[in-house]
Amino acid sequence: MTDDEILRMLPMAAAAIALDERLADHYLAQLGQYDERDQAQVDRCLQSALEGLLKTAWSRGWAPGDVVQHSRRKLDQVVESLLLAAIASEHRSYPAKSIDPRWLDQLTDLGISTPYAELRLTAWAADRRLPRYLALHHALALAGFLQALPAIARLYPLPGAALPGRPVHATPASGKMLARIRGLLAKAEATDFPDEAEALSAKAQELMAKFSLDRALVEAGPEHEFDDDSGARRIWVDTPYVSAKAQLVGVVAFANNCRTVSMEQLAVVTIVGAELDLQLTELLSTSLLVQANRAMLAAGKHFGHRGESRTRSFRQSFLMAYAQRIGERLQAAAETTRAAVPEADADRLLPVLSKREEQVEALFVKLFPTTTTRRTRVSNGAGWAAGLSAADQAQLQTRRPVSR
């Protein structure tokens, strides 16, 4: 009995978990025989297999946050902790300086911190009081999930690659400003009073517009070396109505000088833009997704003249209308904000904004050399009208001119 024998069997067993219950039971029984002889050997092989599958996932463009987000739609909740343990174990061999800071940020957000611990299936199962058979089943389900991940655009360098120092475009007040914006949007999502949500969202948008233009004015200064800080990040949207929700993210991105690509089969939207614009787009679009979903649910269920359910078409049309009207309002607000900039500052801003646009376009083409524009059809007039009305209630215009 060798490690190679177990490792050759694991991919077939992992695939069987999702496809054929009888075949899965056969492989689990076979793995159980190995397990009875040497549990530590099975642990070691499963650790090696999961770490190898994660390395393959990174090479296919996935990052830790992406894998975890996608797993929440495919696997039992308890398996997430096993996935996090496997990710931590896989990162043991990488020096911290050889991992992109944005990648490390994802690990931190997931609660994975140094020193990264080695995965031990027996210890993981004991901590959760899981029987051995169920632990093996979860490990194989995770392996099957990782095996099936498709290739997507790689947004960050692979972990372990030698990286040059990435310039950080931030002022001492940046963290405080972003925290203030996050706080306003969190309150807007939590309140049950529409007027209060409108006021909070409006204030957040005002701060975002001022923040972005102020940063551009700093970069327009003669002493500032203008670096390319364009990047990309993903927003995983909840199902259903993925295409409509992707449109909402898209209009927020467009108003904030970013571009988007949607992969509906994965329910994910990739945003490409300057780093600050990416942060602001993610903050606002995530908040608006929450507010739009709440308004959609508040509109209730809908039925046709014969009593048939039309809730799905109503909600799809509702969200599409919401996205269109929000896009119009955000774009108008952005234009009003730029128009309020003093003429002398506007002259300095133009080359900076043009350069940013060129950099974002270049990265977009690099990440997505071929894209397809898709049109969606509105099939429920009542849902469309209700969505427009709900979007009108989100007061997003800035209320005072931006100054330095």
FENKAJO-V84570 format. One record per backbone hydrogen bond with DSSP energy under -0.5 kcal/mol. CO is the residue of the C=O (numbers start at 1). NH is the residue of the N-H. Records with the same first field share a line. If there is no record, write none. Layout:
# FENKAJO-V84570
CO=NH  NH
This chain:
# FENKAJO-V84570
2=6
3=7
4=8
5=9
6=10
7=11
9=13
10=14
11=15
12=16
13=17
14=18
15=18  19
16=20
20=24
21=25
22=26
23=27
24=28
25=29
26=30
27=31
28=32
29=33
30=34
31=35
32=36
33=37
34=38
38=42
39=43
40=44
41=45
42=46
43=47
44=48
45=49
46=50
47=51
48=52
49=53
50=54
51=55
52=56
53=57
54=58
55=59
56=60
57=62
58=61
60=152
61=155
63=67
64=68
65=69
66=70
67=71
68=72
70=73  74
71=74  75
76=79  80
77=80
78=81  82
79=83
80=84
81=85
82=86
83=87
84=88
85=89
86=90
87=91
89=92
90=93
91=94
93=95
95=98
96=99
98=160
100=103  104
101=105
102=106
103=107
104=108
105=109
106=110
107=112
108=111
111=113
120=124
121=125
122=126
123=127
124=128
125=130
126=129
131=135
132=136
133=137
134=138
135=139
136=140
137=141
138=142
139=143
140=144
141=145
142=146
143=147
144=148
146=149
153=155
158=161
165=167
167=169
168=170
171=174
173=177
174=178
175=179
176=180
177=181
178=182
179=183
180=184
181=185
182=186
183=187
184=188
185=189
186=190
187=191
192=194
193=197
194=198
195=199
196=200
197=201
198=202
199=203
200=204
201=205
202=206
203=207
204=208
205=209
206=210
207=211
208=212
209=213
210=214
211=215
212=216
213=217
214=218
215=219
216=220
218=221
221=224
224=226
225=227
227=229
229=275
231=273
233=271
235=237  269
241=245
242=246
243=247
244=248
245=249
246=250
247=251
248=252
249=253
250=254
251=255
252=256
253=256  258
254=257
259=272
261=270
262=264
263=266  267  268
267=237
268=263
269=235  271
270=261
271=233
272=259
273=231
274=278
275=279
276=280
277=281
278=282
279=283
280=284
281=285
282=286
283=287
284=288
285=289
286=290
287=291
288=292
289=293
290=294
291=295
292=296
293=297
294=298
295=299
297=300
302=310  311
304=307
308=304
310=314
311=315
312=316
313=317
314=318
315=319
316=320
317=321
318=322
319=323
320=324
321=325
322=326
323=327
324=328
325=329
326=330
327=331
328=332
329=333
330=334
331=335
332=336
333=337
334=338
335=339
336=340
338=341
342=346
343=347
344=348
345=349
346=350
347=351
348=352
349=353
350=354
351=355
352=356
353=357
354=358
355=359
356=360
357=361
358=362
359=363
360=364
361=365
362=366
363=367
364=368
377=379
380=384
381=385
382=386
383=387
384=388
385=389
386=390
387=391
388=392
389=393
391=394
393=395
394=396
